[in-house]
C-alpha cells in the first residue's frame, strides 16, 4: 500500500488527496478520498478563504503546520498549498526541495468523479478517480448537534458536532465545527480526530462570494501525466 505524508488525521476530502500525492516524504498510513468534507461548509457552499492547517498528536503537540488557500463552489473544492511554507517535525526542507515542487493545487470534482492534482510550476497535472460513493455528494446530508457557544476571531460561534451521512444513514465524516452566525454558519474552525491525531483547520479572510468557476478546471496547456504516474507505480505484491 502506498504511504501518504501526513494523512493521519487528515481525512479532509481534497486535502487527503493532495497529501496522497506526496508519498515520497513519509511513512504514515494511507487515507482514502472523502468528498464529505465539502458538506461541512453547508448545503450551498461558495467561498474563498485562507486556512492554517495543524496536525497534533494525542498530547496536542503540533507536529505539522501548513497554510493554504481554499475555494468552493457548486460542490467543487480547491486547495492551494505553497510547499515552502510547510513546517513539520517529520518533514525537512531538504525533503521538500528533493521533490522539486514549490506549489501544489488540488481540485475535487464530484461532478466529474475525479480529483486533479495540479503542479503549476511544471504545468502538469494528474487525475485521480473518485469512487461512485464519494461522487454522490448530492445524496449526503449534514447533521449538527450543538455543544455550546464560543468566540473565534471575534465571530460568535456555535460549537457543533457535525456529522456527514449518506442517504442511508452511514457516517462518512464527523468533526467538531465552530459555525459563525455572522458568516451564514460558515465553520471558521474544523477539528477532526482520527488515529490518535487531531487535525485543525482555522479559516480567516473568509469571502462568501462565489469564486470564478475557472478555478476548478485544469489550466489550458497543462500536460496530463496520469498515465506516467500509474506506469511508475510498483507492482502489487503477490498473495502467498
C-alpha positions, 0 to 999 in steps of 0.5 A: 500500500502506498504511504501518504505524508501526513494523512493521519488525521487528515481525512479532509476530502481534497486535502487527503488527496493532495497529501496522497500525492506526496508519498515520497516524504513519509511513512504514515498510513494511507487515507482514502478520498472523502468528498464529505468534507465539502458538506461541512461548509453547508448545503450551498457552499461558495467561498474563498478563504485562507486556512492554517492547517495543524496536525497534533498528536494525542498530547496536542503537540503540533507536529505539522503546520501548513497554510493554504488557500481554499475555494468552493463552489457548486460542490467543487473544492480547491486547495492551494498549498505553497510547499515552502511554507510547510513546517513539520517535525517529520518533514525537512526542507531538504525533503521538500526541495528533493521533490522539486515542487514549490506549489501544489493545487488540488481540485475535487470534482464530484461532478466529474468523479475525479480529483486533479492534482495540479503542479503549476510550476511544471504545468502538469497535472494528474487525475485521480478517480473518485469512487461512485460513493464519494461522487454522490455528494448530492445524496449526503446530508449534514447533521449538527448537534450543538455543544455550546457557544464560543468566540473565534476571531471575534465571530460568535460561534456555535460549537457543533458536532457535525456529522456527514451521512449518506442517504442511508444513514452511514457516517462518512465524516464527523468533526467538531465545527465552530459555525459563525452566525455572522458568516451564514454558519460558515465553520471558521474552525474544523477539528477532526480526530482520527488515529490518535491525531487531531487535525485543525483547520482555522479559516480567516479572510473568509469571502462568501462570494462565489469564486470564478468557476475557472478555478476548478478546471485544469489550466489550458496547456497543462500536460496530463501525466496520469498515465506516467504516474500509474506506469511508475507505480510498483507492482502489487505484491503477490498473495502467498 
